[in-house]
């Protein structure tokens, strides 16, 4: 498949790298020192699933140069999706489909606003990975997994073709019957662990082991379940308990990308995670006091990172 990966960071660099290494026709849309290193030395991926280097690698900062593609994986931060939707237009042909892999649940609607519903699938991924240096991705935890499907729940040949491409690349991929429920299940995990982790400055192993922070995680997840149900999302029974089991099996030192961004003074997905829980709750009158506390506590640092506050 001819696949464009818009954003070559921890998520895009890893999954796009796996696809390219397996022989798929992949072009990366990247920028800055990361792009220069990829052009000069290729893409290096250090992974608990096996290291590899792709050299040469197709990489550009200009979507026009990439041309029309079959599939686009959007792997930028959640707050960058509206700009990404406009930027990828030159790569979208009549039969192109776009898969967002962001944290959160708002990306499909943001992409549809620009590109049209016929081009957009729902999607998500699970992985702990990050840019270790220019042209260098490190996968540090979680068995990588992607899921994507048509938003209305129908089966499609295009989703199956992409699933097969990931399988050829050795990446576990699935096409769920209900992608909305799958995205919300990931959302309740990532919003809770990101917000609690950023407030406490603690990794997963600490948060899950202290009764007080473990309860905070559970209550944060329960709020997302309530908001999701108010939005007619069919979250499965026992989803909080299932997610806590998942957290119990994370590496002791695992941290979420939003947590790392906030603690290291970078703009983060705070508004797309904890902020989104609050917004979506307000739409249906669902109270979200835990997420309101997390969001309000982290907002000063977020605004400082964005240059909107100085302290």
C-alpha positions in Angstrom: 0.0 0.0 0.0 1.0 3.6 -0.6 0.8 5.0 3.0 1.6 8.5 4.3 2.5 8.9 8.0 1.8 12.5 9.0 3.9 13.0 12.1 7.0 10.8 12.6 7.3 10.9 16.4 7.0 8.0 18.8 3.7 6.7 17.3 4.2 7.6 13.6 7.9 6.7 13.6 7.3 3.3 15.1 4.2 2.1 13.2 5.3 3.8 9.9 8.8 2.3 10.4 7.4 -1.2 10.9 5.2 -0.9 7.8 8.1 0.4 5.7 10.5 -2.2 7.0 8.0 -4.9 5.9 8.0 -3.5 2.3 5.0 -1.2 2.3 5.4 2.0 0.3 5.5 4.5 3.2 6.3 8.3 3.1 6.8 10.2 6.3 5.7 13.8 6.7 8.2 15.2 9.3 10.0 18.4 10.1 13.1 20.0 11.6 16.2 18.0 12.8 14.2 14.8 12.9 13.5 15.1 9.2 17.1 16.0 8.3 18.4 13.0 10.3 15.9 10.7 8.6 17.0 11.9 5.1 20.7 11.6 6.0 20.9 8.5 8.1 17.5 6.8 7.8 15.1 6.0 10.6 16.4 4.0 13.6 13.9 2.2 15.8 15.0 0.6 19.1 12.2 -1.7 20.3 11.5 -4.4 22.8 10.1 -6.2 19.8 13.4 -6.0 17.9 15.6 -3.1 16.6 15.8 -2.1 13.0 17.0 0.7 10.7 15.3 1.9 7.5 17.8 3.6 5.2 16.9 5.1 2.8 13.5 6.3 4.0 11.0 8.4 2.1 10.5 11.6 4.1 9.5 15.2 3.4 8.0 18.2 5.1 5.8 19.0 2.0 2.6 16.8 1.5 2.4 18.0 -2.1 5.7 16.2 -2.7 4.2 13.0 -1.3 1.2 13.1 -3.7 -2.0 11.2 -3.4 -1.8 8.0 -1.3 -4.1 5.2 -0.4 -4.1 5.7 3.4 -2.9 8.4 5.8 -2.0 7.7 9.4 -2.4 10.9 11.4 0.1 10.6 14.3 0.5 14.2 15.5 -0.6 15.3 19.0 -4.3 15.6 19.6 -4.3 19.4 19.7 -2.5 19.5 16.3 -5.2 17.5 14.4 -7.2 20.5 13.0 -4.0 21.9 11.4 -3.0 18.4 10.3 -6.4 18.0 8.6 -5.8 21.0 6.4 -2.1 20.1 5.7 -2.8 16.6 4.4 -5.4 17.7 1.8 -2.8 17.4 -1.1 -2.4 13.7 -0.3 -6.2 13.0 -0.2 -7.5 11.6 -3.5 -11.0 10.2 -4.2 -10.3 6.9 -2.6 -7.9 8.0 0.2 -8.8 7.1 3.8 -7.5 8.7 6.9 -6.9 7.0 10.2 -6.2 9.1 13.4 -4.1 7.4 16.0 -4.3 10.2 18.6 -5.2 9.9 22.3 -8.8 11.2 22.9 -12.1 10.8 20.9 -12.4 14.1 19.1 -10.0 13.6 16.1 -12.4 11.9 13.7 -14.9 14.8 13.9 -12.1 17.3 13.4 -10.9 15.5 10.3 -14.4 15.1 8.9 -14.9 18.9 9.3 -12.1 19.4 6.8 -11.9 16.3 4.6 -15.5 14.9 4.6 -16.9 11.8 6.3 -16.2 9.5 3.4 -12.5 9.8 3.9 -12.3 9.3 7.7 -12.1 6.1 9.9 -11.9 5.9 13.7 -8.6 4.7 15.1 -6.4 4.2 18.1 -3.2 2.7 19.2 -1.4 1.3 22.3 2.3 1.8 22.7 4.9 3.5 24.9 7.3 5.1 22.5 9.1 8.4 21.9 11.7 10.3 19.9 15.1 9.4 21.6 17.0 11.8 19.2 16.8 13.0 15.6 15.9 10.1 13.4 15.7 7.8 16.4 12.6 6.2 17.9 12.6 4.2 21.1 9.7 1.7 21.8 10.0 1.1 25.6 6.8 -0.6 26.6 3.4 -2.3 25.7 2.9 -4.8 23.0 2.1 -2.5 20.0 -1.5 -2.6 18.9 -3.6 -0.6 16.4 -7.3 -0.7 15.9 -9.3 1.1 13.2 -12.7 0.8 11.5 -15.5 2.6 9.7 -17.2 5.0 12.1 -20.7 3.7 11.4 -19.6 0.1 12.1 -19.8 -1.4 8.7 -17.1 -3.8 7.4 -15.0 -2.4 4.6 -12.3 -3.7 2.2 -10.1 -0.6 2.8 -9.9 -1.3 6.5 -9.1 -4.9 5.9 -6.3 -4.0 3.4 -4.7 -1.8 6.1 -5.1 -4.5 8.7 -3.4 -7.0 6.5 -0.5 -4.5 5.9 0.0 -4.2 9.6 -0.1 -7.9 10.1 2.6 -8.4 7.4 4.6 -5.9 9.4 4.3 -7.9 12.6 2.0 -5.4 14.3 -1.1 -6.6 16.0 -4.0 -4.9 14.3 -7.8 -5.3 14.5 -10.9 -3.9 13.0 -13.5 -3.7 15.9 -17.2 -4.0 15.3 -17.6 -0.8 17.4 -14.7 1.6 16.9 -16.4 4.3 19.0 -16.5 2.0 22.0 -12.9 1.0 21.4 -11.8 4.6 21.2 -13.6 5.5 24.4 -12.1 2.5 26.2 -8.6 3.8 25.3 -9.8 7.3 26.3 -10.8 6.4 29.8 -7.4 4.7 30.3 -5.2 7.5 28.9 -7.1 10.5 30.4 -7.0 8.9 33.8 -3.4 7.8 33.8 -2.1 11.0 32.1 -3.9 13.4 34.5 -3.2 11.5 37.7 0.4 10.9 36.6 1.0 14.5 35.8 -0.5 15.7 39.1 1.4 13.2 41.2 4.7 13.1 39.1 4.5 9.3 39.6 4.9 6.4 37.2 2.3 3.6 36.8 4.0 1.4 39.3 3.6 3.9 42.1 0.1 5.0 41.2 -1.3 1.5 41.1 0.4 0.5 44.3 -0.9 3.3 46.6 -4.5 2.8 47.6 -5.2 6.5 47.5 -3.9 7.1 43.9 -5.3 3.7 42.7 -8.7 4.9 43.9 -8.2 8.3 42.1 -7.5 6.4 38.8 -10.6 4.3 39.2 -12.8 7.3 40.0 -11.4 9.2 37.0 -12.2 6.3 34.7 -15.7 6.0 36.2 -16.4 9.6 35.2 -15.4 8.8 31.6 -17.7 5.8 31.6 -20.6 8.0 32.7 -19.8 10.6 30.1 -19.5 8.0 27.4 -22.8 6.4 28.3 -24.5 9.8 28.1 -23.2 10.0 24.6 -24.6 6.6 23.7 -21.3 4.9 23.6 -21.6 1.1 24.3 -18.7 0.7 26.7 -18.6 -2.9 28.0 -19.4 -3.8 31.6 -16.4 -4.2 33.8 -14.3 -1.8 31.6 -12.8 0.0 34.6 -11.7 -3.3 36.2 -10.3 -4.5 32.9 -8.3 -1.2 32.5 -6.9 -1.4 36.0 -5.7 -4.9 35.2 -4.0 -3.5 32.1 -2.3 -0.8 34.3 -1.2 -3.5 36.7 0.7 -5.1 33.9 2.4 -1.9 32.6 6.2 -1.6 33.3 6.8 -0.2 36.7 8.3 3.0 35.4 5.7 3.6 32.6 4.5 7.2 32.1 2.0 8.7 29.6 3.2 11.1 26.9 0.9 13.9 28.2 2.5 13.4 31.7 6.0 13.6 30.2 5.2 16.7 28.2 3.7 18.6 31.1 6.6 17.6 33.5 9.2 18.6 30.9 7.5 22.0 30.1 6.1 21.2 26.7 2.6 21.9 25.3 0.5 18.8 26.0 -2.8 17.1 25.3 -4.4 18.3 28.5 -7.3 20.0 26.7 -7.9 16.9 24.5 -7.9 14.5 27.4 -9.0 15.8 30.8 -10.4 19.0 29.2 -12.4 16.9 26.8 -13.9 14.8 29.6 -15.2 18.0 31.2 -16.5 19.5 27.9 -18.3 16.3 26.8 -19.7 15.9 30.3 -21.1 19.4 30.2 -22.9 18.6 26.9 -25.1 16.1 28.8 -25.0 17.4 32.3 -22.7 14.7 33.6 -20.5 15.9 36.5 -16.8 15.3 36.2 -15.2 16.6 39.5 -12.1 14.4 39.3 -11.2 15.6 35.8 -12.0 19.2 36.7 -9.5 18.9 39.6 -6.9 17.3 37.4 -7.4 19.9 34.6 -7.5 22.9 36.9 -4.3 21.7 38.7 -2.4 21.2 35.5 -3.7 24.2 33.6 -1.1 26.8 34.9 1.8 24.7 33.7 0.1 24.0 30.4 -0.4 27.8 29.8 3.2 28.5 30.7 4.4 25.9 28.2 2.3 27.6 25.5 3.7 31.0 26.4 0.4 32.3 27.7 1.5 32.6 31.4 4.9 33.6 32.8 5.7 32.4 36.3 
